Amino acid sequence: MKKNDPIISKINFAGKDVFEIGTGYGGFTLEHFRHAKSIFGIDTDRETVEYLENNWPYSQETDLVEFREGDVAELSLKGREFDVVVFSNSF
């Protein structure tokens, strides 16, 4: 994902509850979501989720950041709401 993606650059993440599908190692997440109210990310790779849990720069400051290992098709989000959902460069 390019840092200056023409679609993503139009989204205002400030103060938003964001759900990212396919977080990977979080480069995209960190670049674009640093001003979000909360972040919930999912990835199928345990290694990347563990990396994010241990290295995400904002996770020590707030409990409003959550990363989970799993398949989004099997994920129950009952009762959760998001302002922005991003699914990019994942397959």
C-alpha positions in Angstrom: 0.0 0.0 0.0 1.4 3.4 -1.0 1.5 5.9 1.8 -0.3 8.4 -0.5 -3.1 6.1 -1.6 -5.7 8.4 -3.3 -8.7 6.7 -1.6 -7.2 6.2 1.9 -5.9 9.8 1.9 -9.6 11.0 1.7 -10.6 9.2 4.8 -10.5 11.1 8.1 -9.5 8.6 10.8 -9.4 11.1 13.6 -11.6 10.1 16.5 -13.0 7.1 14.6 -13.4 3.5 15.7 -11.5 1.6 13.0 -11.6 -2.1 12.0 -8.7 -3.3 9.8 -8.9 -6.7 8.2 -5.5 -8.1 7.4 -3.2 -6.0 9.6 0.0 -7.7 8.7 2.9 -6.2 10.7 0.9 -2.9 11.1 2.8 -0.5 8.8 -0.3 0.6 7.0 -2.2 0.7 10.3 0.4 2.8 12.0 0.7 5.2 9.1 -3.0 6.0 8.7 -4.6 5.3 12.1 -2.4 7.1 14.6 -5.3 9.5 15.3 -8.1 7.0 15.5 -10.2 6.7 18.6 -9.8 2.9 18.7 -8.4 0.2 16.5 -9.5 -3.4 16.1 -7.4 -5.4 13.7 -7.5 -9.0 12.7 -5.0 -11.2 10.8 -4.8 -14.9 10.1 -1.1 -15.0 10.9 -0.3 -15.6 14.6 3.2 -14.2 14.2 2.0 -10.8 12.9 -0.6 -10.5 15.6 1.9 -11.3 18.4 4.3 -8.8 16.8 1.6 -6.1 16.9 0.6 -6.9 20.5 4.2 -6.6 21.6 5.4 -3.7 19.5 2.5 -1.5 18.7 3.6 2.0 20.0 0.2 3.0 21.2 -0.9 -0.2 22.9 0.9 0.6 26.1 -0.9 4.0 26.3 -4.4 2.8 25.8 -6.7 -0.2 26.0 -8.5 1.0 22.8 -6.2 -1.0 20.6 -6.9 -4.7 20.0 -5.4 -7.1 17.6 -6.7 -10.6 17.1 -5.7 -13.7 15.2 -8.4 -15.3 13.1 -10.4 -15.5 10.0 -12.7 -12.5 9.5 -15.3 -14.9 7.9 -15.5 -16.7 11.3 -15.4 -13.6 13.5 -18.4 -12.6 15.6 -18.7 -8.8 16.0 -22.0 -8.9 17.7 -22.5 -5.6 19.6 -19.5 -3.9 18.1 -19.7 -0.9 15.8 -17.0 0.7 13.7 -16.9 4.0 11.8 -14.4 2.8 9.2 -13.6 -0.7 8.0 -10.4 -1.2 5.9 -9.7 -4.3 3.9 -6.6 -3.6 1.7 -3.9 -5.7 0.3 -5.2 -8.9 1.9 -6.0 -12.1 0.2 
